[in-house]
Amino acid sequence: MSDILKALPVTFIPIFVAIDIFAVLPVFISVTSEVEDIERKKIIRHSIITALVVSLAFVAVGEAVFNILGITVNDFKIAGGLVLLVIAVLDLIRYGGERRKVEDTIGVVPIGVPLIVGPAVLTTMIVLNDHYGITPTVISLILNLIIVWFSFVKAQKITELIGKNGIVAISKVMAILLASIAVMMIRIGVENLIK
């Protein structure tokens, strides 16, 4: 139990950074701005459930897919790190919500996937599962999804409090942290392959 508690901060923070609620929130607000409260609550519920199921399924099946394809976890760390680095750089050089454009539909897609759970979150989940185990990784995911749920419920108030420019600024800081995590993943993958 104490090992799980020690691992929680180091599993929680990368998932929080990968989800980047400050980039997702403006998109969620714009997509649901003309939706009634009852429908918005339904959309929030569907998006959180979808994000949870997709993440857990990816972690469960990911290892089996690796074995079938002959991919090692270190290969995935390097590839995943490169993908995260590209996502982070694109976030840094573009306007806050531009990367996550949405289509005409809302709900499960695109809010649940890929807005809440995209490549960055899935890559991070696989690597954290390998490093710290399934229990702290899943607990951290659930805690982050609770934060996302709360942020969606209080979306308008959060935007009024921080302001649109504040949200964009925080999103850029998250992108820098994501880039740092990506570089760390690449470094660990390369070091393990050399060993």
N, CA, C and O of each residue as an XYZ file, in Angstrom:
780
protein
N       0.829     -1.218      0.000
C       0.000      0.000      0.000
C       0.858      1.261      0.000
O       0.549      2.230     -0.694
N       1.942      1.245      0.785
C       2.815      2.416      0.850
C       3.526      2.649     -0.488
O       3.788      3.791     -0.865
N       3.840      1.543     -1.214
C       4.465      1.673     -2.538
C       3.520      2.363     -3.522
O       3.941      3.181     -4.340
N       2.241      2.016     -3.423
C       1.235      2.633     -4.303
C       1.119      4.124     -4.007
O       1.060      4.939     -4.928
N       1.085      4.486     -2.709
C       0.991      5.896     -2.327
C       2.215      6.684     -2.776
O       2.100      7.841     -3.178
N       3.392      6.056     -2.706
C       4.625      6.721     -3.166
C       4.611      6.933     -4.678
O       5.120      7.934     -5.183
N       4.022      5.975     -5.390
C       4.000      6.047     -6.856
C       2.933      7.007     -7.389
O       3.034      7.461     -8.529
N       1.914      7.322     -6.586
C       0.801      8.157     -7.065
C       1.229      9.522     -7.613
O       0.786      9.896     -8.698
N       2.082     10.288     -6.894
C       2.463     11.590     -7.462
C       3.179     11.476     -8.812
O       2.945     12.281     -9.713
N       4.057     10.468     -8.945
C       4.823     10.333    -10.188
C       3.999      9.721    -11.324
O       4.408      9.796    -12.482
N       2.862      9.123    -11.019
C       1.964      8.659    -12.078
C       0.865      9.684    -12.359
O       0.400      9.806    -13.492
N       0.454     10.420    -11.328
C      -0.622     11.406    -11.485
C      -0.188     12.577    -12.379
O      -0.915     12.966    -13.293
N       0.987     13.127    -12.113
C       1.428     14.353    -12.799
C       1.582     14.156    -14.315
O       1.073     14.979    -15.076
N       2.270     13.091    -14.790
C       2.366     12.927    -16.254
C       1.013     12.775    -16.952
O       0.827     13.280    -18.059
N       0.069     12.082    -16.310
C      -1.261     11.933    -16.919
C      -1.979     13.283    -16.940
O      -2.634     13.629    -17.923
N      -1.851     14.042    -15.845
C      -2.452     15.378    -15.781
C      -1.914     16.269    -16.902
O      -2.671     16.969    -17.575
N      -0.597     16.228    -17.088
C       0.048     17.032    -18.131
C      -0.393     16.553    -19.517
O      -0.658     17.367    -20.401
N      -0.471     15.230    -19.705
C      -0.846     14.667    -21.011
C      -2.294     14.995    -21.381
O      -2.585     15.287    -22.541
N      -3.202     14.949    -20.403
C      -4.606     15.298    -20.673
C      -4.715     16.780    -21.026
O      -5.455     17.147    -21.939
N      -3.985     17.630    -20.311
C      -3.957     19.079    -20.539
C      -5.366     19.671    -20.566
O      -5.845     20.142    -21.598
N      -6.006     19.634    -19.413
C      -7.377     20.117    -19.279
C      -7.523     21.575    -19.723
O      -8.599     21.984    -20.159
N      -6.448     22.359    -19.614
C      -6.517     23.776    -19.983
C      -6.600     23.976    -21.499
O      -7.046     25.026    -21.963
N      -6.175     22.979    -22.262
C      -6.354     23.037    -23.718
C      -7.692     22.424    -24.126
O      -8.298     22.838    -25.114
N      -8.149     21.434    -23.357
C      -9.415     20.754    -23.662
C     -10.620     21.630    -23.301
O     -11.625     21.638    -24.013
N     -10.511     22.361    -22.196
C     -11.641     23.137    -21.662
C     -12.232     24.144    -22.657
O     -13.450     24.158    -22.830
N     -11.421     24.991    -23.322
C     -12.018     25.937    -24.274
C     -12.754     25.247    -25.414
O     -13.784     25.735    -25.878
N     -12.220     24.097    -25.873
C     -12.880     23.349    -26.948
C     -14.214     22.797    -26.451
O     -15.226     22.875    -27.149
N     -14.207     22.238    -25.234
C     -15.443     21.703    -24.652
C     -16.502     22.800    -24.542
O     -17.665     22.577    -24.876
N     -16.102     23.980    -24.074
C     -17.042     25.099    -23.915
C     -17.626     25.505    -25.262
O     -18.835     25.706    -25.382
N     -16.768     25.626    -26.279
C     -17.257     26.057    -27.593
C     -18.176     25.013    -28.226
O     -19.147     25.361    -28.898
N     -17.868     23.736    -28.012
C     -18.668     22.660    -28.602
C     -20.022     22.530    -27.919
O     -21.013     22.184    -28.563
N     -20.069     22.807    -26.611
C     -21.321     22.614    -25.862
C     -22.024     23.925    -25.525
O     -22.950     23.933    -24.715
N     -21.607     25.013    -26.123
C     -22.146     26.330    -25.748
C     -23.647     26.461    -26.004
O     -24.344     27.152    -25.261
N     -24.145     25.803    -27.048
C     -25.565     25.938    -27.381
C     -26.383     24.707    -26.988
O     -27.485     24.487    -27.491
N     -25.818     23.913    -26.077
C     -26.478     22.686    -25.630
C     -27.155     22.944    -24.278
O     -26.611     23.652    -23.431
N     -28.329     22.371    -24.089
C     -29.036     22.536    -22.813
C     -28.321     21.770    -21.704
O     -27.555     20.843    -21.966
N     -28.587     22.179    -20.445
C     -27.899     21.600    -19.285
C     -28.034     20.077    -19.200
O     -27.061     19.382    -18.909
N     -29.232     19.564    -19.451
C     -29.461     18.112    -19.362
C     -28.591     17.385    -20.383
O     -27.965     16.372    -20.071
N     -28.559     17.911    -21.601
C     -27.755     17.305    -22.674
C     -26.255     17.427    -22.364
O     -25.481     16.509    -22.638
N     -25.853     18.577    -21.786
C     -24.442     18.782    -21.433
C     -23.989     17.766    -20.387
O     -22.888     17.222    -20.479
N     -24.842     17.513    -19.390
C     -24.509     16.515    -18.361
C     -24.341     15.129    -18.978
O     -23.455     14.369    -18.588
N     -25.194     14.810    -19.938
C     -25.113     13.521    -20.637
C     -23.804     13.435    -21.429
O     -23.142     12.397    -21.425
N     -23.439     14.507    -22.095
C     -22.201     14.556    -22.881
C     -20.995     14.364    -21.956
O     -20.071     13.618    -22.281
N     -21.009     15.039    -20.808
C     -19.911     14.911    -19.846
C     -19.792     13.467    -19.371
O     -18.697     12.905    -19.336
N     -20.927     12.872    -19.004
C     -20.924     11.486    -18.515
C     -20.368     10.534    -19.575
O     -19.518      9.697    -19.273
N     -20.846     10.662    -20.817
C     -20.398      9.791    -21.904
C     -18.908      9.984    -22.193
O     -18.190      9.019    -22.454
N     -18.456     11.227    -22.144
C     -17.044     11.499    -22.467
C     -16.102     10.915    -21.415
O     -15.049     10.377    -21.757
N     -16.475     11.017    -20.139
C     -15.627     10.481    -19.057
C     -15.598      8.953    -19.109
O     -14.536      8.346    -18.973
N     -16.759      8.335    -19.304
C     -16.826      6.864    -19.389
C     -16.006      6.375    -20.586
O     -15.258      5.403    -20.471
N     -16.144      7.045    -21.732
C     -15.386      6.667    -22.930
C     -13.890      6.775    -22.680
O     -13.127      5.873    -23.027
N     -13.474      7.884    -22.075
C     -12.044      8.088    -21.797
C     -11.502      6.980    -20.901
O     -10.408      6.466    -21.138
N     -12.260      6.612    -19.876
C     -11.835      5.567    -18.945
C     -11.731      4.211    -19.644
O     -10.724      3.515    -19.516
N     -12.775      3.842    -20.383
C     -12.807      2.526    -21.051
C     -11.689      2.413    -22.090
O     -10.997      1.397    -22.143
N     -11.509      3.440    -22.908
C     -10.470      3.401    -23.947
C      -9.085      3.292    -23.319
O      -8.253      2.515    -23.786
N      -8.831      4.066    -22.262
C      -7.522      4.023    -21.589
C      -7.241      2.651    -21.006
O      -6.158      2.100    -21.201
N      -8.216      2.091    -20.286
C      -8.034      0.774    -19.661
C      -7.860     -0.317    -20.717
O      -7.035     -1.216    -20.557
N      -8.637     -0.235    -21.791
C      -8.529     -1.233    -22.868
C      -7.156     -1.152    -23.520
O      -6.549     -2.180    -23.819
N      -6.666      0.056    -23.740
C      -5.351      0.230    -24.383
C      -4.241     -0.336    -23.502
O      -3.327     -0.997    -23.995
N      -4.323     -0.076    -22.198
C      -3.306     -0.605    -21.278
C      -3.369     -2.136    -21.231
O      -2.337     -2.805    -21.200
N      -4.591     -2.682    -21.227
C      -4.768     -4.138    -21.146
C      -4.276     -4.841    -22.405
O      -3.604     -5.869    -22.325
N      -4.610     -4.287    -23.565
C      -4.294     -4.932    -24.841
C      -2.906     -4.541    -25.348
O      -2.301     -5.260    -26.143
N      -2.411     -3.397    -24.880
C      -1.126     -2.874    -25.366
C       0.009     -3.876    -25.278
O       0.746     -4.065    -26.245
N       0.158     -4.526    -24.121
C       1.237     -5.497    -23.907
C       1.132     -6.666    -24.885
O       2.137     -7.107    -25.442
N      -0.091     -7.167    -25.093
C      -0.302     -8.292    -26.013
C       0.069     -7.901    -27.444
O       0.692     -8.676    -28.169
N      -0.320     -6.697    -27.838
C       0.016     -6.199    -29.183
C       1.532     -6.094    -29.334
O       2.080     -6.448    -30.378
N       2.209     -5.608    -28.291
C       3.678     -5.514    -28.319
C       4.296     -6.882    -28.573
O       5.192     -7.026    -29.405
N       3.804     -7.895    -27.840
C       4.348     -9.252    -27.978
C       4.136     -9.801    -29.384
O       5.037    -10.419    -29.953
N       2.955     -9.580    -29.944
C       2.639    -10.069    -31.294
C       3.538     -9.401    -32.332
O       4.038    -10.061    -33.243
N       3.742     -8.093    -32.191
C       4.536     -7.342    -33.167
C       6.038     -7.385    -32.878
O       6.842     -6.924    -33.688
N       6.413     -7.939    -31.727
C       7.832     -7.991    -31.367
C       8.390     -6.653    -30.925
O       9.588     -6.400    -31.045
N       7.514     -5.793    -30.410
C       7.927     -4.465    -29.939
C       8.247     -4.555    -28.453
O       7.471     -5.123    -27.685
N       9.388     -3.997    -28.042
C       9.719     -3.959    -26.616
C       9.159     -2.679    -26.011
O       8.817     -1.734    -26.722
N       9.073     -2.668    -24.701
C       8.598     -1.466    -24.010
C       9.551     -0.299    -24.275
O       9.118      0.848    -24.383
N      10.850     -0.596    -24.378
C      11.831      0.460    -24.660
C      11.619      1.056    -26.055
O      11.777      2.262    -26.242
N      11.261      0.213    -27.041
C      10.932      0.724    -28.375
C       9.755      1.691    -28.282
O       9.753      2.758    -28.895
N       8.749      1.286    -27.495
C       7.548      2.107    -27.350
C       7.862      3.413    -26.619
O       7.309      4.463    -26.946
N       8.754      3.339    -25.628
C       9.144      4.553    -24.902
C       9.768      5.566    -25.855
O       9.443      6.753    -25.812
N      10.670      5.087    -26.718
C      11.339      5.985    -27.654
C      10.336      6.543    -28.666
O      10.296      7.750    -28.907
N       9.520      5.651    -29.261
C       8.519      6.086    -30.246
C       7.478      6.998    -29.593
O       7.120      8.046    -30.131
N       7.002      6.571    -28.419
C       6.009      7.376    -27.699
C       6.562      8.722    -27.288
O       5.870      9.737    -27.368
N       7.822      8.733    -26.844
C       8.479      9.990    -26.490
C       8.555     10.936    -27.679
O       8.326     12.137    -27.539
N       8.878     10.389    -28.861
C       8.951     11.213    -30.078
C       7.576     11.780    -30.433
O       7.455     12.945    -30.814
N       6.521     10.928    -30.302
C       5.152     11.388    -30.586
C       4.752     12.500    -29.616
O       4.207     13.525    -30.026
N       5.028     12.287    -28.319
C       4.717     13.311    -27.313
C       5.462     14.608    -27.600
O       4.912     15.699    -27.447
N       6.723     14.478    -28.018
C       7.536     15.662    -28.315
C       6.927     16.454    -29.469
O       6.858     17.682    -29.417
N       6.485     15.748    -30.510
C       5.851     16.418    -31.660
C       4.563     17.118    -31.222
O       4.320     18.268    -31.591
N       3.730     16.412    -30.425
C       2.474     17.000    -29.938
C       2.759     18.255    -29.111
O       2.094     19.279    -29.265
N       3.758     18.158    -28.231
C       4.112     19.301    -27.372
C       4.596     20.482    -28.200
O       4.209     21.621    -27.943
N       5.448     20.214    -29.202
C       5.966     21.298    -30.053
C       4.836     21.943    -30.840
O       4.789     23.167    -30.968
N       3.917     21.127    -31.373
C       2.767     21.686    -32.100
C       1.911     22.556    -31.180
O       1.420     23.607    -31.594
N       1.735     22.120    -29.939
C       0.975     22.916    -28.969
C       1.665     24.246    -28.678
O       1.008     25.271    -28.494
N       2.975     24.215    -28.640
C       3.729     25.435    -28.320
C       3.687     26.459    -29.448
O       3.648     27.662    -29.193
N       3.694     25.986    -30.700
C       3.771     26.937    -31.810
C       2.419     27.324    -32.389
O       2.333     28.220    -33.229
N       1.365     26.652    -31.940
C       0.018     26.990    -32.402
C      -0.778     27.621    -31.280
O      -0.398     27.569    -30.110
N      -1.913     28.227    -31.674
C      -2.823     28.811    -30.680
C      -3.451     27.701    -29.867
O      -3.703     26.614    -30.388
N      -3.712     27.969    -28.564
C      -4.193     27.005    -27.571
C      -5.063     25.865    -28.039
O      -4.670     24.711    -27.870
N      -6.221     26.117    -28.617
C      -7.154     25.047    -28.930
C      -7.114     24.572    -30.363
O      -7.917     23.726    -30.756
N      -6.179     25.109    -31.166
C      -6.193     24.828    -32.592
C      -5.943     23.365    -32.918
O      -6.528     22.835    -33.863
N      -5.079     22.701    -32.150
C      -4.738     21.312    -32.438
C      -5.964     20.419    -32.351
O      -6.099     19.465    -33.118
N      -6.846     20.723    -31.428
C      -7.968     19.830    -31.154
C      -9.260     20.354    -31.769
O     -10.222     20.660    -31.064
N      -9.266     20.451    -33.095
C     -10.474     20.893    -33.769
C     -11.537     19.789    -33.684
O     -11.214     18.602    -33.640
N     -12.797     20.201    -33.663
C     -13.864     19.209    -33.538
C     -14.742     19.204    -34.776
O     -14.835     20.200    -35.493
N     -15.378     18.078    -35.016
C     -16.304     17.947    -36.142
C     -17.698     18.348    -35.668
O     -17.857     18.970    -34.617
N     -18.702     17.982    -36.460
C     -20.090     18.334    -36.133
C     -20.625     17.546    -34.937
O     -21.531     18.008    -34.244
N     -20.073     16.373    -34.696
C     -20.584     15.523    -33.612
C     -19.886     15.848    -32.301
O     -18.742     16.302    -32.274
N     -20.617     15.599    -31.203
C     -20.035     15.773    -29.871
C     -20.388     14.559    -29.033
O     -21.193     13.728    -29.455
N     -19.802     14.446    -27.858
C     -20.097     13.321    -26.974
C     -18.908     12.398    -26.848
O     -17.824     12.807    -26.432
N     -19.124     11.149    -27.213
C     -18.080     10.133    -27.090
C     -16.882     10.518    -27.952
O     -15.743     10.520    -27.485
N     -17.153     10.843    -29.217
C     -16.134     11.349    -30.133
C     -16.614     12.718    -30.577
O     -17.754     12.812    -31.031
N     -15.849     13.767    -30.484
C     -14.420     13.844    -30.198
C     -14.058     14.173    -28.752
O     -12.872     14.242    -28.429
N     -15.039     14.377    -27.870
C     -14.675     14.828    -26.516
C     -13.976     13.729    -25.722
O     -12.892     13.950    -25.183
N     -14.594     12.537    -25.646
C     -13.966     11.427    -24.898
C     -12.644     11.017    -25.507
O     -11.623     10.930    -24.825
N     -12.681     10.765    -26.813
C     -11.500     10.438    -27.606
C     -11.606     11.250    -28.876
O     -12.637     11.141    -29.539
N     -10.645     12.051    -29.277
C      -9.289     12.172    -28.733
C      -9.048     13.381    -27.838
O      -7.902     13.637    -27.471
N     -10.090     14.140    -27.470
C      -9.838     15.342    -26.660
C      -9.302     15.009    -25.268
O      -8.247     15.506    -24.875
N     -10.026     14.168    -24.520
C      -9.554     13.812    -23.170
C      -8.440     12.773    -23.276
O      -7.357     12.952    -22.718
N      -8.711     11.699    -23.987
C      -7.722     10.626    -24.136
C      -7.281     10.556    -25.591
O      -7.985     10.036    -26.456
N      -6.088     11.097    -25.829
C      -5.486     11.056    -27.153
C      -4.182     10.273    -27.106
O      -3.922      9.559    -26.138
N      -3.363     10.401    -28.143
C      -2.094      9.669    -28.189
C      -1.186      9.940    -26.989
O      -0.513      9.035    -26.496
N      -1.171     11.188    -26.524
C      -0.294     11.544    -25.397
C      -0.667     10.764    -24.135
O       0.207     10.241    -23.444
N      -1.965     10.689    -23.837
C      -2.422      9.986    -22.631
C      -2.170      8.484    -22.759
O      -1.696      7.852    -21.814
N      -2.483      7.914    -23.917
C      -2.318      6.476    -24.114
C      -0.841      6.075    -24.014
O      -0.506      5.065    -23.396
N       0.028      6.868    -24.622
C       1.466      6.599    -24.544
C       1.944      6.685    -23.103
O       2.682      5.819    -22.631
N       1.525      7.724    -22.413
C       1.922      7.927    -21.020
C       1.442      6.772    -20.142
O       2.180      6.302    -19.276
N       0.209      6.314    -20.363
C      -0.349      5.208    -19.577
C       0.488      3.934    -19.722
O       0.785      3.265    -18.733
N       0.864      3.605    -20.955
C       1.660      2.392    -21.202
C       2.998      2.472    -20.478
O       3.420      1.512    -19.833
N       3.662      3.620    -20.586
C       4.981      3.778    -19.972
C       4.875      3.751    -18.444
O       5.694      3.111    -17.785
N       3.883      4.433    -17.875
C       3.704      4.445    -16.423
C       3.362      3.054    -15.897
O       3.837      2.650    -14.836
N       2.544      2.331    -16.640
C       2.192      0.962    -16.258
C       3.447      0.090    -16.188
O       3.598     -0.720    -15.274
N       4.337      0.263    -17.154
C       5.581     -0.511    -17.174
C       6.495     -0.139    -16.002
O       7.130     -1.006    -15.402
N       6.556      1.163    -15.683
C       7.453      1.646    -14.621
C       6.926      1.400    -13.215
O       7.663      0.945    -12.341
N       5.635      1.705    -12.997
C       5.093      1.742    -11.639
C       3.999      0.718    -11.361
O       3.581      0.556    -10.215
N       3.533      0.025    -12.397
C       2.494     -0.980    -12.204
C       1.112     -0.448    -12.509
O       0.904      0.759    -12.638
N       0.176     -1.364    -12.620
C      -1.189     -1.038    -13.053
C      -1.969     -0.253    -12.000
O      -2.713      0.664    -12.346
N      -1.809     -0.600    -10.712
C      -2.658      0.014     -9.672
C      -2.453      1.529     -9.555
O      -3.431      2.267     -9.670
N      -1.220      2.030     -9.329
C      -1.076      3.482     -9.232
C      -1.412      4.209    -10.533
O      -1.891      5.343    -10.512
N      -1.156      3.547    -11.670
C      -1.455      4.169    -12.968
C      -2.957      4.347    -13.148
O      -3.409      5.410    -13.574
N      -3.734      3.313    -12.828
C      -5.193      3.389    -12.978
C      -5.795      4.360    -11.960
O      -6.706      5.118    -12.294
N      -5.295      4.343    -10.720
C      -5.788      5.291     -9.703
C      -5.531      6.726    -10.162
O      -6.400      7.588    -10.034
N      -4.333      6.979    -10.699
C      -3.992      8.322    -11.193
C      -4.873      8.724    -12.363
O      -5.286      9.880    -12.464
N      -5.161      7.781    -13.245
C      -6.066      8.058    -14.367
C      -7.445      8.454    -13.849
O      -8.019      9.448    -14.295
N      -7.978      7.671    -12.904
C      -9.306      7.953    -12.352
C      -9.338      9.317    -11.659
O     -10.293     10.075    -11.829
N      -8.298      9.632    -10.880
C      -8.223     10.948    -10.218
C      -8.209     12.075    -11.250
O      -8.858     13.104    -11.060
N      -7.468     11.880    -12.344
C      -7.426     12.887    -13.397
C      -8.767     13.031    -14.102
O      -9.168     14.137    -14.466
N      -9.456     11.917    -14.294
C     -10.777     11.988    -14.934
C     -11.803     12.668    -14.030
O     -12.738     13.301    -14.521
N     -11.635     12.543    -12.718
C     -12.490     13.275    -11.774
C     -12.251     14.780    -11.932
O     -13.193     15.571    -11.911
N     -10.978     15.166    -12.090
C     -10.640     16.583    -12.312
C     -11.256     17.075    -13.619
O     -11.799     18.178    -13.677
N     -11.172     16.252    -14.669
C     -11.768     16.616    -15.966
C     -13.276     16.775    -15.817
O     -13.852     17.744    -16.313
N     -13.919     15.824    -15.133
C     -15.370     15.904    -14.912
C     -15.737     17.201    -14.190
O     -16.645     17.920    -14.608
N     -15.015     17.491    -13.094
C     -15.279     18.708    -12.319
C     -15.070     19.954    -13.189
O     -15.866     20.892    -13.138
N     -13.999     19.958    -13.983
C     -13.695     21.105    -14.859
C     -14.784     21.308    -15.902
O     -15.145     22.445    -16.206
N     -15.312     20.219    -16.452
C     -16.390     20.326    -17.435
C     -17.664     20.857    -16.796
O     -18.356     21.694    -17.377
N     -17.977     20.365    -15.584
C     -19.176     20.814    -14.871
C     -19.080     22.308    -14.551
O     -20.069     23.036    -14.652
N     -17.888     22.757    -14.167
C     -17.675     24.164    -13.782
C     -16.966     24.968    -14.878
O     -16.321     25.975    -14.586
N     -17.082     24.531    -16.130
C     -16.319     25.105    -17.244
C     -16.450     26.619    -17.367
O     -15.445     27.322    -17.479
N     -17.664     27.118    -17.348
C     -17.882     28.561    -17.525
C     -17.229     29.366    -16.396
O     -16.592     30.391    -16.641
N     -17.394     28.889    -15.157
C     -16.830     29.610    -14.000
C     -15.306     29.610    -14.041
O     -14.676     30.617    -13.718
N     -14.709     28.480    -14.439
C     -13.244     28.394    -14.524
C     -12.720     29.360    -15.574
O     -11.712     30.031    -15.353
N     -13.402     29.435    -16.726
C     -12.988     30.343    -17.797
C     -13.097     31.797    -17.353
O     -12.223     32.613    -17.647
N     -14.182     32.115    -16.641
C     -14.350     33.485    -16.129
C     -13.267     33.823    -15.112
O     -12.755     34.942    -15.097
N     -12.920     32.863    -14.265
C     -11.930     33.079    -13.212
C     -10.523     33.273    -13.775
O      -9.837     34.229    -13.410
N     -10.095     32.384    -14.650
C      -8.729     32.426    -15.185
C      -8.634     33.340    -16.403
O      -7.605     33.977    -16.628
N      -9.705     33.402    -17.185
C      -9.687     34.181    -18.418
C      -9.143     33.341    -19.568
O      -8.398     32.386    -19.350
N      -9.524     33.704    -20.799
C      -9.086     32.924    -21.969
C      -7.575     32.982    -22.146
O      -6.949     31.973    -22.472
N      -6.986     34.153    -21.932
C      -5.532     34.271    -22.074
C      -4.795     33.460    -21.015
O      -3.744     32.879    -21.284
N      -5.354     33.427    -19.814
C      -4.757     32.639    -18.736
C      -4.772     31.158    -19.058
O      -3.802     30.449    -18.791
N      -5.885     30.683    -19.639
C      -5.997     29.274    -20.019
C      -4.978     28.933    -21.106
O      -4.340     27.882    -21.055
N      -4.825     29.829    -22.095
C      -3.839     29.600    -23.167
C      -2.432     29.551    -22.580
O      -1.633     28.693    -22.954
N      -2.125     30.475    -21.656
C      -0.792     30.516    -21.041
C      -0.501     29.221    -20.265
O       0.583     28.651    -20.386
N      -1.467     28.769    -19.475
C      -1.284     27.535    -18.704
C      -1.110     26.343    -19.651
O      -0.312     25.444    -19.389
N      -1.868     26.347    -20.755
C      -1.759     25.269    -21.736
C      -0.353     25.213    -22.337
O       0.171     24.129    -22.595
N       0.252     26.375    -22.560
C       1.620     26.427    -23.107
C       2.628     25.863    -22.101
O       3.557     25.151    -22.483
N       2.442     26.180    -20.824
C       3.323     25.628    -19.781
C       3.184     24.108    -19.747
O       4.177     23.392    -19.612
N       1.941     23.613    -19.870
C       1.706     22.167    -19.913
C       2.421     21.540    -21.107
O       2.961     20.440    -21.001
N       2.424     22.238    -22.240
C       3.097     21.724    -23.439
C       4.602     21.597    -23.207
O       5.221     20.636    -23.665
N       5.198     22.568    -22.491
C       6.628     22.507    -22.171
C       6.904     21.317    -21.243
O       7.881     20.592    -21.431
N       6.043     21.123    -20.246
C       6.197     19.969    -19.357
C       6.044     18.660    -20.123
O       6.773     17.701    -19.865
N       5.098     18.612    -21.066
C       4.900     17.419    -21.876
C       6.143     17.122    -22.718
O       6.540     15.966    -22.864
N       6.756     18.181    -23.273
C       7.988     18.010    -24.043
C       9.100     17.455    -23.158
O       9.873     16.603    -23.595
N       9.186     17.933    -21.917
C      10.205     17.449    -20.979
C       9.990     15.979    -20.647
O      10.944     15.203    -20.596
N       8.734     15.596    -20.421
C       8.413     14.189    -20.155
C       8.772     13.335    -21.377
O       9.280     12.223    -21.234
N       8.504     13.863    -22.580
C       8.829     13.145    -23.815
C      10.327     12.891    -23.928
O      10.748     11.782    -24.260
N      11.128     13.909    -23.653
C      12.585     13.767    -23.712
C      13.058     12.744    -22.676
O      13.948     11.940    -22.952
N      12.457     12.782    -21.481
C      12.810     11.817    -20.437
C      12.499     10.390    -20.894
O      13.296      9.479    -20.672
N      11.332     10.193    -21.536
C      10.951      8.866    -22.019
C      11.930      8.367    -23.073
O      12.327      7.202    -23.047
N      12.325      9.244    -24.005
C      13.293      8.872    -25.045
C      14.624      8.497    -24.402
O      15.237      7.493    -24.764
N      15.069      9.318    -23.439
C      16.348      9.070    -22.762
C      16.348      7.716    -22.046
O      17.301      6.946    -22.162
N      15.259      7.429    -21.296
C      15.169      6.150    -20.559
C      15.141      4.976    -21.543
O      15.799      3.960    -21.318
N      14.382      5.117    -22.627
C      14.314      4.055    -23.640
C      15.665      3.759    -24.259
O      16.042      2.597    -24.414
N      16.402      4.820    -24.617
C      17.730      4.663    -25.225
C      18.710      4.052    -24.203
O      19.472      3.143    -24.532
N      18.677      4.561    -22.970
C      19.570      4.033    -21.933
C      19.316      2.537    -21.699
O      20.265      1.765    -21.565
N      18.048      2.129    -21.649
C      17.708      0.720    -21.444
C      18.138     -0.156    -22.616
O      18.576     -1.290    -22.422
N      18.009      0.380    -23.852
C      18.443     -0.384    -25.021
C      19.960     -0.569    -25.025
O      20.458     -1.632    -25.396
N      20.695      0.471    -24.612
C      22.159      0.398    -24.552
C      22.604     -0.634    -23.510
O      23.545     -1.395    -23.737
N      21.911     -0.646    -22.361
C      22.237     -1.620    -21.300
C      22.020     -3.042    -21.794
O      22.240     -3.995    -21.048
